[in-house]
Amino acid sequence: MPVNRVPRQGIEMREKLLGEIAARLAEAAASNPARDFEKNARAVLATAFARLDLVTREEFDVQSEVLARARIRVAELEAKVAALEARLSANK
């Protein structure tokens, strides 16, 4: 079965975003005391994660279960179609 792949453009965009994050964190570390750094780092990371379109582990697990059930159903339907095709060929 084909595996979903991230298009090259998407990978480059993520690499650029991670580079931006690293630059912002380095800037925040150089110009702020430690207490402010943590607050700024959290804000930068929260913004970056929001832009990455991530899902929670729970959402991922639910979709994995849905996919597993769909694969089983497709296999069942393929078997039924094969049986019907065989009957049709035998009746000709």
N, CA, C and O atoms as a GROMACS GRO file, in nm:
protein
  368
    1MET      N    1   0.084  -0.117   0.000
    1MET     CA    2   0.000   0.000   0.000
    1MET      C    3   0.089   0.124   0.000
    1MET      O    4   0.193   0.125   0.066
    2PRO      N    5   0.050   0.228  -0.071
    2PRO     CA    6   0.132   0.347  -0.073
    2PRO      C    7   0.131   0.416   0.063
    2PRO      O    8   0.029   0.419   0.133
    3VAL      N    9   0.244   0.469   0.097
    3VAL     CA   10   0.259   0.540   0.224
    3VAL      C   11   0.245   0.689   0.194
    3VAL      O   12   0.299   0.740   0.096
    4ASN      N   13   0.172   0.757   0.282
    4ASN     CA   14   0.159   0.902   0.265
    4ASN      C   15   0.295   0.966   0.287
    4ASN      O   16   0.358   0.946   0.390
    5ARG      N   17   0.337   1.041   0.191
    5ARG     CA   18   0.465   1.110   0.198
    5ARG      C   19   0.441   1.260   0.202
    5ARG      O   20   0.348   1.311   0.142
    6VAL      N   21   0.528   1.328   0.276
    6VAL     CA   22   0.521   1.473   0.280
    6VAL      C   23   0.588   1.524   0.154
    6VAL      O   24   0.702   1.486   0.126
    7PRO      N   25   0.521   1.608   0.076
    7PRO     CA   26   0.584   1.661  -0.044
    7PRO      C   27   0.712   1.736  -0.010
    7PRO      O   28   0.724   1.792   0.099
    8ARG      N   29   0.806   1.736  -0.102
    8ARG     CA   30   0.934   1.803  -0.079
    8ARG      C   31   0.914   1.948  -0.035
    8ARG      O   32   0.985   1.997   0.052
    9GLN      N   33   0.817   2.014  -0.095
    9GLN     CA   34   0.789   2.153  -0.060
    9GLN      C   35   0.751   2.162   0.088
    9GLN      O   36   0.792   2.256   0.157
   10GLY      N   37   0.672   2.066   0.137
   10GLY     CA   38   0.632   2.065   0.278
   10GLY      C   39   0.750   2.044   0.370
   10GLY      O   40   0.757   2.103   0.478
   11ILE      N   41   0.844   1.959   0.328
   11ILE     CA   42   0.963   1.934   0.409
   11ILE      C   43   1.048   2.060   0.416
   11ILE      O   44   1.097   2.097   0.522
   12GLU      N   45   1.064   2.126   0.302
   12GLU     CA   46   1.143   2.249   0.301
   12GLU      C   47   1.078   2.355   0.389
   12GLU      O   48   1.147   2.429   0.459
   13MET      N   49   0.944   2.363   0.386
   13MET     CA   50   0.874   2.461   0.467
   13MET      C   51   0.896   2.431   0.615
   13MET      O   52   0.917   2.523   0.695
   14ARG      N   53   0.892   2.304   0.652
   14ARG     CA   54   0.913   2.267   0.792
   14ARG      C   55   1.056   2.296   0.834
   14ARG      O   56   1.081   2.342   0.946
   15GLU      N   57   1.152   2.267   0.743
   15GLU     CA   58   1.292   2.297   0.776
   15GLU      C   59   1.311   2.446   0.796
   15GLU      O   60   1.382   2.488   0.887
   16LYS      N   61   1.248   2.527   0.712
   16LYS     CA   62   1.256   2.672   0.725
   16LYS      C   63   1.195   2.716   0.857
   16LYS      O   64   1.251   2.801   0.927
   17LEU      N   65   1.079   2.658   0.892
   17LEU     CA   66   1.013   2.692   1.017
   17LEU      C   67   1.100   2.656   1.136
   17LEU      O   68   1.112   2.734   1.230
   18LEU      N   69   1.162   2.538   1.133
   18LEU     CA   70   1.248   2.498   1.244
   18LEU      C   71   1.370   2.590   1.253
   18LEU      O   72   1.417   2.620   1.363
   19GLY      N   73   1.420   2.634   1.138
   19GLY     CA   74   1.530   2.730   1.140
   19GLY      C   75   1.489   2.862   1.202
   19GLY      O   76   1.565   2.922   1.278
   20GLU      N   77   1.367   2.907   1.170
   20GLU     CA   78   1.315   3.030   1.230
   20GLU      C   79   1.302   3.015   1.381
   20GLU      O   80   1.335   3.106   1.457
   21ILE      N   81   1.253   2.900   1.423
   21ILE     CA   82   1.236   2.874   1.567
   21ILE      C   83   1.372   2.881   1.636
   21ILE      O   84   1.386   2.946   1.739
   22ALA      N   85   1.470   2.813   1.578
   22ALA     CA   86   1.604   2.812   1.638
   22ALA      C   87   1.661   2.954   1.648
   22ALA      O   88   1.722   2.990   1.748
   23ALA      N   89   1.641   3.033   1.543
   23ALA     CA   90   1.691   3.170   1.544
   23ALA      C   91   1.622   3.252   1.651
   23ALA      O   92   1.688   3.329   1.722
   24ARG      N   93   1.491   3.238   1.664
   24ARG     CA   94   1.417   3.315   1.766
   24ARG      C   95   1.460   3.275   1.907
   24ARG      O   96   1.475   3.360   1.994
   25LEU      N   97   1.478   3.143   1.928
   25LEU     CA   98   1.521   3.099   2.060
   25LEU      C   99   1.661   3.150   2.093
   25LEU      O  100   1.688   3.191   2.206
   26ALA      N  101   1.750   3.148   1.994
   26ALA     CA  102   1.886   3.199   2.017
   26ALA      C  103   1.882   3.348   2.048
   26ALA      O  104   1.954   3.395   2.136
   27GLU      N  105   1.798   3.421   1.977
   27GLU     CA  106   1.783   3.565   2.002
   27GLU      C  107   1.728   3.590   2.142
   27GLU      O  108   1.776   3.679   2.213
   28ALA      N  109   1.628   3.511   2.180
   28ALA     CA  110   1.567   3.529   2.313
   28ALA      C  111   1.667   3.496   2.423
   28ALA      O  112   1.670   3.563   2.526
   29ALA      N  113   1.748   3.393   2.402
   29ALA     CA  114   1.846   3.353   2.503
   29ALA      C  115   1.954   3.459   2.521
   29ALA      O  116   2.002   3.481   2.632
   30ALA      N  117   1.992   3.523   2.412
   30ALA     CA  118   2.099   3.622   2.419
   30ALA      C  119   2.054   3.753   2.483
   30ALA      O  120   2.135   3.821   2.546
   31SER      N  121   1.928   3.789   2.468
   31SER     CA  122   1.885   3.921   2.511
   31SER      C  123   1.800   3.924   2.638
   31SER      O  124   1.765   4.033   2.684
   32ASN      N  125   1.767   3.810   2.697
   32ASN     CA  126   1.676   3.808   2.812
   32ASN      C  127   1.733   3.729   2.929
   32ASN      O  128   1.811   3.636   2.909
   33PRO      N  129   1.695   3.766   3.049
   33PRO     CA  130   1.730   3.684   3.166
   33PRO      C  131   1.662   3.547   3.157
   33PRO      O  132   1.569   3.528   3.078
   34ALA      N  133   1.708   3.453   3.235
   34ALA     CA  134   1.660   3.316   3.229
   34ALA      C  135   1.509   3.304   3.248
   34ALA      O  136   1.444   3.225   3.180
   35ARG      N  137   1.453   3.381   3.341
   35ARG     CA  138   1.309   3.372   3.367
   35ARG      C  139   1.228   3.413   3.243
   35ARG      O  140   1.131   3.346   3.206
   36ASP      N  141   1.268   3.521   3.180
   36ASP     CA  142   1.199   3.567   3.060
   36ASP      C  143   1.223   3.472   2.943
   36ASP      O  144   1.136   3.458   2.857
   37PHE      N  145   1.339   3.409   2.941
   37PHE     CA  146   1.369   3.317   2.832
   37PHE      C  147   1.268   3.203   2.827
   37PHE      O  148   1.219   3.169   2.719
   38GLU      N  149   1.236   3.144   2.942
   38GLU     CA  150   1.140   3.034   2.944
   38GLU      C  151   1.004   3.078   2.891
   38GLU      O  152   0.941   3.008   2.813
   39LYS      N  153   0.960   3.196   2.934
   39LYS     CA  154   0.831   3.247   2.888
   39LYS      C  155   0.833   3.270   2.737
   39LYS      O  156   0.739   3.233   2.666
   40ASN      N  157   0.940   3.331   2.688
   40ASN     CA  158   0.951   3.357   2.544
   40ASN      C  159   0.964   3.227   2.464
   40ASN      O  160   0.907   3.215   2.356
   41ALA      N  161   1.039   3.132   2.517
   41ALA     CA  162   1.056   3.004   2.448
   41ALA      C  163   0.923   2.932   2.435
   41ALA      O  164   0.892   2.875   2.330
   42ARG      N  165   0.844   2.934   2.541
   42ARG     CA  166   0.712   2.871   2.535
   42ARG      C  167   0.624   2.938   2.428
   42ARG      O  168   0.553   2.870   2.354
   43ALA      N  169   0.628   3.069   2.423
   43ALA     CA  170   0.547   3.141   2.324
   43ALA      C  171   0.592   3.108   2.182
   43ALA      O  172   0.509   3.085   2.094
   44VAL      N  173   0.722   3.106   2.160
   44VAL     CA  174   0.775   3.075   2.026
   44VAL      C  175   0.738   2.932   1.987
   44VAL      O  176   0.694   2.909   1.874
   45LEU      N  177   0.754   2.838   2.078
   45LEU     CA  178   0.722   2.698   2.048
   45LEU      C  179   0.572   2.679   2.026
   45LEU      O  180   0.532   2.604   1.936
   46ALA      N  181   0.491   2.745   2.105
   46ALA     CA  182   0.345   2.732   2.088
   46ALA      C  183   0.304   2.782   1.950
   46ALA      O  184   0.221   2.720   1.884
   47THR      N  185   0.361   2.893   1.907
   47THR     CA  186   0.331   2.948   1.774
   47THR      C  187   0.378   2.851   1.666
   47THR      O  188   0.306   2.825   1.570
   48ALA      N  189   0.498   2.798   1.682
   48ALA     CA  190   0.553   2.706   1.582
   48ALA      C  191   0.470   2.579   1.573
   48ALA      O  192   0.440   2.532   1.463
   49PHE      N  193   0.432   2.523   1.686
   49PHE     CA  194   0.353   2.400   1.685
   49PHE      C  195   0.216   2.423   1.623
   49PHE      O  196   0.164   2.336   1.555
   50ALA      N  197   0.159   2.539   1.646
   50ALA     CA  198   0.029   2.570   1.586
   50ALA      C  199   0.040   2.575   1.434
   50ALA      O  200  -0.053   2.535   1.364
   51ARG      N  201   0.152   2.622   1.382
   51ARG     CA  202   0.172   2.631   1.238
   51ARG      C  203   0.203   2.496   1.175
   51ARG      O  204   0.186   2.480   1.054
   52LEU      N  205   0.247   2.399   1.252
   52LEU     CA  206   0.283   2.267   1.199
   52LEU      C  207   0.162   2.177   1.175
   52LEU      O  208   0.176   2.071   1.116
   53ASP      N  209   0.045   2.217   1.220
   53ASP     CA  210  -0.077   2.138   1.199
   53ASP      C  211  -0.062   1.998   1.257
   53ASP      O  212  -0.082   1.898   1.188
   54LEU      N  213  -0.026   1.991   1.385
   54LEU     CA  214  -0.006   1.864   1.454
   54LEU      C  215  -0.138   1.811   1.510
   54LEU      O  216  -0.233   1.887   1.528
   55VAL      N  217  -0.143   1.681   1.536
   55VAL     CA  218  -0.260   1.621   1.598
   55VAL      C  219  -0.217   1.561   1.732
   55VAL      O  220  -0.099   1.533   1.754
   56THR      N  221  -0.315   1.543   1.820
   56THR     CA  222  -0.284   1.481   1.949
   56THR      C  223  -0.265   1.331   1.930
   56THR      O  224  -0.306   1.274   1.829
   57ARG      N  225  -0.205   1.269   2.027
   57ARG     CA  226  -0.185   1.123   2.022
   57ARG      C  227  -0.320   1.053   2.016
   57ARG      O  228  -0.336   0.953   1.945
   58GLU      N  229  -0.418   1.104   2.092
   58GLU     CA  230  -0.552   1.046   2.093
   58GLU      C  231  -0.615   1.051   1.954
   58GLU      O  232  -0.672   0.952   1.908
   59GLU      N  233  -0.604   1.166   1.887
   59GLU     CA  234  -0.659   1.178   1.751
   59GLU      C  235  -0.589   1.082   1.656
   59GLU      O  236  -0.654   1.021   1.570
   60PHE      N  237  -0.458   1.069   1.671
   60PHE     CA  238  -0.382   0.978   1.587
   60PHE      C  239  -0.426   0.833   1.608
   60PHE      O  240  -0.447   0.758   1.512
   61ASP      N  241  -0.441   0.794   1.734
   61ASP     CA  242  -0.484   0.657   1.766
   61ASP      C  243  -0.622   0.628   1.711
   61ASP      O  244  -0.646   0.519   1.658
   62VAL      N  245  -0.714   0.723   1.723
   62VAL     CA  246  -0.850   0.704   1.670
   62VAL      C  247  -0.845   0.684   1.519
   62VAL      O  248  -0.909   0.593   1.466
   63GLN      N  249  -0.769   0.767   1.450
   63GLN     CA  250  -0.760   0.755   1.305
   63GLN      C  251  -0.691   0.626   1.263
   63GLN      O  252  -0.724   0.569   1.159
   64SER      N  253  -0.596   0.578   1.342
   64SER     CA  254  -0.531   0.450   1.315
   64SER      C  255  -0.631   0.336   1.323
   64SER      O  256  -0.629   0.244   1.240
   65GLU      N  257  -0.718   0.341   1.422
   65GLU     CA  258  -0.822   0.238   1.437
   65GLU      C  259  -0.920   0.244   1.320
   65GLU      O  260  -0.959   0.139   1.267
   66VAL      N  261  -0.960   0.364   1.280
   66VAL     CA  262  -1.051   0.379   1.167
   66VAL      C  263  -0.987   0.321   1.042
   66VAL      O  264  -1.053   0.250   0.965
   67LEU      N  265  -0.860   0.350   1.020
   67LEU     CA  266  -0.790   0.298   0.904
   67LEU      C  267  -0.781   0.146   0.907
   67LEU      O  268  -0.799   0.080   0.804
   68ALA      N  269  -0.753   0.090   1.023
   68ALA     CA  270  -0.745  -0.056   1.034
   68ALA      C  271  -0.879  -0.121   0.999
   68ALA      O  272  -0.883  -0.222   0.928
   69ARG      N  273  -0.988  -0.063   1.049
   69ARG     CA  274  -1.121  -0.118   1.016
   69ARG      C  275  -1.150  -0.103   0.868
   69ARG      O  276  -1.208  -0.192   0.806
   70ALA      N  277  -1.112   0.009   0.810
   70ALA     CA  278  -1.135   0.032   0.667
   70ALA      C  279  -1.056  -0.069   0.584
   70ALA      O  280  -1.107  -0.119   0.484
   71ARG      N  281  -0.934  -0.098   0.624
   71ARG     CA  282  -0.854  -0.197   0.550
   71ARG      C  283  -0.918  -0.335   0.555
   71ARG      O  284  -0.920  -0.407   0.455
   72ILE      N  285  -0.971  -0.372   0.671
   72ILE     CA  286  -1.038  -0.501   0.684
   72ILE      C  287  -1.161  -0.504   0.594
   72ILE      O  288  -1.185  -0.604   0.525
   73ARG      N  289  -1.237  -0.398   0.594
   73ARG     CA  290  -1.359  -0.392   0.511
   73ARG      C  291  -1.324  -0.398   0.362
   73ARG      O  292  -1.394  -0.464   0.285
   74VAL      N  293  -1.219  -0.330   0.322
   74VAL     CA  294  -1.176  -0.335   0.182
   74VAL      C  295  -1.137  -0.477   0.144
   74VAL      O  296  -1.172  -0.524   0.036
   75ALA      N  297  -1.065  -0.545   0.230
   75ALA     CA  298  -1.025  -0.684   0.203
   75ALA      C  299  -1.148  -0.773   0.189
   75ALA      O  300  -1.153  -0.859   0.101
   76GLU      N  301  -1.248  -0.753   0.276
   76GLU     CA  302  -1.372  -0.831   0.267
   76GLU      C  303  -1.442  -0.804   0.134
   76GLU      O  304  -1.488  -0.898   0.068
   77LEU      N  305  -1.452  -0.679   0.097
   77LEU     CA  306  -1.519  -0.644  -0.028
   77LEU      C  307  -1.443  -0.695  -0.150
   77LEU      O  308  -1.504  -0.737  -0.248
   78GLU      N  309  -1.311  -0.692  -0.145
   78GLU     CA  310  -1.232  -0.746  -0.256
   78GLU      C  311  -1.258  -0.896  -0.271
   78GLU      O  312  -1.269  -0.946  -0.383
   79ALA      N  313  -1.269  -0.966  -0.159
   79ALA     CA  314  -1.296  -1.110  -0.165
   79ALA      C  315  -1.435  -1.135  -0.224
   79ALA      O  316  -1.452  -1.227  -0.304
   80LYS      N  317  -1.534  -1.056  -0.185
   80LYS     CA  318  -1.669  -1.070  -0.240
   80LYS      C  319  -1.670  -1.044  -0.390
   80LYS      O  320  -1.733  -1.119  -0.465
   81VAL      N  321  -1.602  -0.940  -0.434
   81VAL     CA  322  -1.597  -0.908  -0.577
   81VAL      C  323  -1.530  -1.022  -0.653
   81VAL      O  324  -1.578  -1.061  -0.760
   82ALA      N  325  -1.422  -1.076  -0.600
   82ALA     CA  326  -1.353  -1.187  -0.665
   82ALA      C  327  -1.446  -1.309  -0.676
   82ALA      O  328  -1.448  -1.377  -0.778
   83ALA      N  329  -1.522  -1.336  -0.570
   83ALA     CA  330  -1.615  -1.449  -0.572
   83ALA      C  331  -1.725  -1.426  -0.676
   83ALA      O  332  -1.761  -1.518  -0.750
   84LEU      N  333  -1.779  -1.305  -0.681
   84LEU     CA  334  -1.882  -1.275  -0.780
   84LEU      C  335  -1.829  -1.283  -0.923
   84LEU      O  336  -1.898  -1.332  -1.013
   85GLU      N  337  -1.707  -1.235  -0.944
   85GLU     CA  338  -1.646  -1.244  -1.077
   85GLU      C  339  -1.626  -1.389  -1.116
   85GLU      O  340  -1.647  -1.425  -1.232
   86ALA      N  341  -1.586  -1.472  -1.020
   86ALA     CA  342  -1.565  -1.615  -1.049
   86ALA      C  343  -1.698  -1.683  -1.083
   86ALA      O  344  -1.704  -1.764  -1.175
   87ARG      N  345  -1.804  -1.648  -1.010
   87ARG     CA  346  -1.936  -1.705  -1.041
   87ARG      C  347  -1.982  -1.661  -1.178
   87ARG      O  348  -2.037  -1.741  -1.254
   88LEU      N  349  -1.961  -1.535  -1.210
   88LEU     CA  350  -2.001  -1.480  -1.338
   88LEU      C  351  -1.925  -1.550  -1.452
   88LEU      O  352  -1.983  -1.583  -1.555
   89SER      N  353  -1.797  -1.571  -1.434
   89SER     CA  354  -1.718  -1.640  -1.536
   89SER      C  355  -1.759  -1.785  -1.551
   89SER      O  356  -1.758  -1.839  -1.662
   90ALA      N  357  -1.797  -1.848  -1.443
   90ALA     CA  358  -1.839  -1.990  -1.447
   90ALA      C  359  -1.974  -2.005  -1.516
   90ALA      O  360  -2.000  -2.109  -1.577
   91ASN      N  361  -2.059  -1.904  -1.508
   91ASN     CA  362  -2.192  -1.910  -1.567
   91ASN      C  363  -2.192  -1.879  -1.717
   91ASN      O  364  -2.294  -1.898  -1.783
   92LYS      N  365  -2.082  -1.833  -1.770
   92LYS     CA  366  -2.078  -1.797  -1.913
   92LYS      C  367  -2.056  -1.915  -2.000
   92LYS      O  368  -2.050  -1.902  -2.122
   0.00000   0.00000   0.00000
